[in-house]
Amino acid sequence: MKPAVMPAGTDPRFGTCAEANRNGYGPYRRGVDPEYAWYQDRDGDGLVCER
């Protein structure tokens, strides 16, 4: 599956963090990275797509 094209300055949007990580993207921080809002912060630590 090809990632969606997003506005300039953001990484491609993937369906899951695992897919983002496989493609070399992440982690994203709450309040810093706009990509943070695209994924679930399951442990509530302010990071998503941790490797």
C-alpha positions as CSV (number, residue, x, y, z in Angstrom):
1,M,0.0,0.0,0.0
2,K,1.4,3.4,-1.0
3,P,1.4,6.1,1.7
4,A,-1.0,9.1,1.3
5,V,0.7,12.3,0.0
6,M,0.6,14.9,2.8
7,P,1.4,18.6,2.9
8,A,5.0,19.7,2.5
9,G,7.0,19.3,5.7
10,T,5.3,16.2,7.0
11,D,6.3,12.6,6.6
12,P,4.1,10.3,4.5
13,R,1.0,9.0,6.4
14,F,0.9,5.2,6.9
15,G,-1.9,3.0,8.1
16,T,0.0,1.9,11.2
17,C,3.1,2.8,13.2
18,A,4.6,-0.6,12.3
19,E,4.4,0.3,8.7
20,A,5.8,3.8,9.3
21,N,8.7,2.2,11.3
22,R,9.4,-0.3,8.5
23,N,9.8,2.6,6.1
24,G,12.2,4.5,8.5
25,Y,9.7,7.0,10.0
26,G,8.9,7.8,13.7
27,P,8.9,8.4,16.5
28,Y,6.6,11.4,16.8
29,R,6.2,13.6,19.9
30,R,3.0,15.2,21.1
31,G,3.0,19.0,20.7
32,V,6.1,18.8,18.4
33,D,5.4,16.6,15.4
34,P,2.1,17.0,13.4
35,E,2.3,13.3,12.6
36,Y,1.6,12.5,16.2
37,A,-2.1,13.0,15.7
38,W,-2.2,10.4,13.0
39,Y,-1.4,7.4,15.3
40,Q,-2.6,6.1,18.7
41,D,-0.5,6.8,21.8
42,R,-1.5,3.5,23.5
43,D,0.7,4.0,26.6
44,G,0.1,7.7,27.0
45,D,3.8,8.7,27.1
46,G,3.5,11.5,24.5
47,L,5.3,9.4,21.8
48,V,3.9,7.4,19.0
49,C,5.7,5.0,16.6
50,E,8.6,4.4,18.9
51,R,11.1,2.0,17.6
